[in-house]
Amino acid sequence: MTLAPHRSVRDAPAKPLLIFDGDCHFCRRWIERWRELTAGAVEYAPYQEVAGRFPEIPREAFEHAVQFIETDGTVFSAAEAVFRSLGHKRGRKWMIRCYERVPGCAIITETAYHAVARHRRTSSFFTRLLWGEDVRQPTYFKSRHWFLRSVGCVYLIAFLSLWVQLDGLIGERGILPVAEYLPAAREHLGANAPFLLPTLCWFNSSDAFLHFLCGAGAVISILLIAGFLPVVSLVLLFVFYLSLTIAGQAFLSFQWDILLLETGFLAIFFAPFRWQLTGGPDAPISRVGHFLLKLLLFKLMVMSGVVKLTSGDDSWGWLDHSFHWSALTALDYHYWSQPLPTIFAWWADKHPEWFKHFSVAFCLFVEIIVPLFIWAPRRLRLAACGLLIFLQIAIAITGNYCFFNLLTIALCLLLIDDGLWARRGSLVGRDSVEPSHLGPSIGNLGSTESRPTVWVNGRRIIAVSALLVLLPLNATLIWSAFKPHTPWPRPIATLGEYLEPFRIVNGYGLFRVMTKSRLEIILEGSADGVEWLPYEFKWKPGDVNQPPHWVAPHQPRLDWQMWFAALGTYRQNPWFVRLAASLLENNPHVTGLLARNPFPEKPPRYLRATLYDYHFTSWDEHKTTGAWWKREKQGEYLPPISLR
């Protein structure tokens, strides 16, 4: 097609004017979006009202395409009219530049425009299908409100859960005392130790200071939940939890710990820089912060799904570089082999094989395909949100993954725009929302509109800098899930090495390889070397007659580490020998982590560890014996030892 020459009119408007078909439902929808984008820089009018003012433009031209009239009287039509009108918004001038300068761009966009214009009814149907009745840019004030409070709740859970275990895990008389760890690290790493292990415990590693970190973290979490000083609260929470994560060594090396740190760090850029957090549009949304958090959710889900297929484990349905329905056997093992199953996992394990296979395929679909719709139009984005939340609830019902599922659901809240909250009665109409005046605005990070203050510009520069640093690292991490053996480009690898100690950009992939057996370590003590009495843990399987417990969102970190220890040997888990020594001493801080100490008065003389293969009982076995587990002795894990 050839582009028509530009017309001109004598009665030029005082402000750029876009004229559209007021009888076209499709046109009216998109004009509302453009009106919002141009924010008063352009006027809009239906040709049914203003056509008589511009006799130089034939009525047929109005009927077939939008017309854009500049203040000098020049008239532009169709796609060029759209691009020129949107070019009056700062940051959108690239659209008309591409139209004018990129070879073929004008022809392609004009062809697409006229194709849509000839099929307006169909275009209106798909617009309603994908966006709903409102195609204006979505806002996320309510989502920001609930997301930041949810992050505060997760931080509170994390600090409180760790606090009650602190003395037995990393206290001065714990299994892995941080007071011993940091001096040893300094001796090994030299002057770089504080940079490689960034923790406030370098200044003080006493039990009192560890309790201060947990207690202060809990208090600040409550402040964030209440909405006070969100940015300051998030900064302090990140610093405190990072300090405890480094100090926690093996006991705080889980993926939800680094996910909380990465989420908490990115939330700093998303939170409004105000004294008090509200659910209204009292401070503009940071588009940079919102994008980075959505990218984190995308990375978390896609990596978790893709690594299952690239791991070489055929239980995820991937055989000989192709998908096989019959190989979807991961859930044949998962329910009973996962670290801490719930009682619902026992029931889920009794599902028919076809349903388990379907569930594996559904999980892969939600983790790999659905995240693509995070970036899709509104209704697809909301559908993706629903599926992602449903998967997290299903996982949480059958397994104790502490605050992991809650934190992932919190990230999903960022996909819900204010339009949905409004229909649920949580927010009044978008056009009638009045700004809150509960506190003075101090500034805004990466926002769409704000006064050009030093605070605003400074935070925007920081946000954009973070985006430029984190984007290539995240892209490389996602690519590494598809191509795990591909070496990283040297500059990105170097940047990753500098940032790795701070846990602000991480890779994810739970259950990359499905565990197909469940080995449990049973610790036993003896006073004479003849009679052996077992130690009972609070949550991990031991007594076969005890049903699986529900403990989430609390994480019993010793119970979790026992599951990992069973995958190797005690020589590969030095902390396990420290645990054994603590039990031989009847260390109250460590025995307090257990459900039952068979030697409450006098410590045992000997201690040993035996491996058992555990499996859920069948329906008939449970009815006959009442047992939830069955087990078979596999051999010795730790030979009998004594303090001598």
Buried (B, 14 or more C-beta within 10 A) or exposed (E): EEEEEEBEBEEBBEEBBBBBBBEBBBBBBBBBBBBBBBEEBBBBBBBEEBBEBBEEBEEEBBEBBBBBBBEEBBBBBBBBBBBBBBBBBEEBBEBBEEBEEEEEBBEEBBEEBBEBBEEBEEBBEEBBEBBBEBBBEBBBBBBBBBBBBBBBBBBBBBBBBBBEBBBBBBBBBBBBBBBBBBEEBBEEEEEEBBEEBBBBBBEEBEBEBBBBBBBBBBEBBBBBBBBBBBBBBBBBBBBBBBBBBBBBBBBBEBBBBBBBBBBBBBBBBBBBBBBBBBBBBBBBBBBBBBBBBBBBBBBBBBBBBBBBBBBEBBBBBBEEEEEEEEBBBBBBBBBBBBBBBBBBBBEBBEBEEEEBBBBBBBBBEBBBBBBEBBEEBBBBBBBBBBBBBEBBEBBBBBBBBBBBBBBBBBBBBBBBBBBBBBEEEEBEEBEEBEEBEEBEBBBBBBBBEBEEEEBBEEBBEBBBEBBEBBBBBBEBBBEBBEEBEEEBEEEBEEBBEEBEBBBBBBBBBBBBBBBEEBBBBBBBBBBEEEEBBBBBBBBBBBBBEBBBBBBBBBBBBBBBBBBBBBEEEBEEBEBBBBBBBBBBBBBEBBBEBBBBBBBEEEBBBBBBBBBBBBBBBEEEBBEEEEBBBBBEEBEEBBEBBEEE
